[in-house]
Amino acid sequence: MRASKTGVSRRFAVSALFCMLACMQACVLLSCSRGQTDEKRAELAADTAPALFGEPVRLRNDYATAFSADSYRNGCWLLSAGGIRYLVVPASADAQVRQACADGVIPKDIVIIRQPLTAVYVAASASVALWNAAGALDQVCFTSTRKQDWYVPAALQAIEAGQLRYIGKYNAPDYEALLRAGCSLAVESKMVFHAPQVKEKLESIGIPVFIDCSSAEQNPLGRMEWIRVYGILSGHMQQADDFFERQLHELEPVLGKADGPLPKVAFFYINPNGMAVVRRHDDYLSNMIAMAGGAYAFGDLRQAEKKVSASVTISMEQFYAAASDADYFIYNASIDHPLGSVADLVAKNSLFAGCRAVRNGQVWTTNKYLYQAADCLGLLIRDIHTMLDGGESEMVFLEHVE
């Protein structure tokens, strides 16, 4: 009897142990399941956080591919560019967004940019023209470009008036001065990736950083369309849209008007080593030539191109083989010095003397304003079209070289 009770007790103990283990396993599985569910919810929140402001409306880009923008009914905008997301917050939605951030609903990888913007620091000098065109240059107070290196008239006027101030090179700005002025946004070009400590420092002192990726646009009109980005950031969206539409309207008589064989155009400069520097076949400047009614002389250099750069450096022998029969030469003086005469070009290399464009007197040069004129790149298309058409309209970026 005792043995029987002992056996029952043992069987009961073993059974109880299995039950306990099963319960423990169930609890662990339930805990894991809840943990996974919580993670999924957090993941879902990260993807859909801005949806708590209502269904977004996607801004339709006409030409730009390097940014997207979604607007929300509370006035916020979600900008995406270069793999980074930015939530632009008007003052009216600031309390709501702060609460959402405190609740962990808005993912930490989203950069919060609060309006109104004050004492903006712009290291991406080409974008200053877009701030100006959007009617928001008064929000920009600091630059990494010295006065003698500016070619945008409005920027020069702002510097002379004391509104725009040089704050140091892009890789070594005066952080204390930015803090004292209450800088609320730093706009950097992709050059900041060569000095990542600058971005880290700005963010560590509470200044959000926006990176301009307009250089990724292959369509020149796409670069111009970045004015909408600065319209969103500055709160001047209507002015930005109006300006962009006017630019497109001015180009209507030019685009798609070429008939017959296309004249061949070479766009280049000569570097200090005597090598020719041309643009990639799919670069925005190469596309400008095509949009103006020309054929780019270096369209067949695809094998030699490096994807990391918009420029391609070739020997003068390669240049001569590709462009000796070009109908027009455009010398890129925004990088080098403008040509004073055709003799200046021939002095760089005697091979130029045998080129068709030189013999026919069709050598042109850009001015220094070109790379800072992001607001009116369309005018270069018009200038090139005028050059190809033999017109006599006044040009903005091109000058004939005698």
Buried (B, 14 or more C-beta within 10 A) or exposed (E): EEEEEEEEEEEEEEEEEEEEEEEEEEEEEEEEEEEEEEEEEEEEBBEEBBEBBEEBEEBEBEBBEBBBBBBBEBBBBBBBBBEBBBBBBBEEBBEBBBEBBEEEBBBEEBBBBBBEBEBBBBBBBBBBBBBBBBBBBEBBBBBBBEEEEBBBEBBBBBBEEEEBBBBBEBBEBBBEBBEEBEBBBBBBBBBBEEBEEBBEBBEEEEBBBBBBBBBBBBBBBBBBBBBBBBBBBBBBBEBBBBBBEEBBEBBEEBBEEBEEEBBBBBBBBBBEEEBBBBBBBBBBBBBBBBBBBBBBBBBEBEEEBEEEEBBBBBEBEBBBEBBBEBBBBBBBBBBBEBBEEBEBBBEBBEBBEEBBBBEEEBBBBBBBBBBBBBBBBBBBBBBBBBBBBEEEEEBBBBBEBE
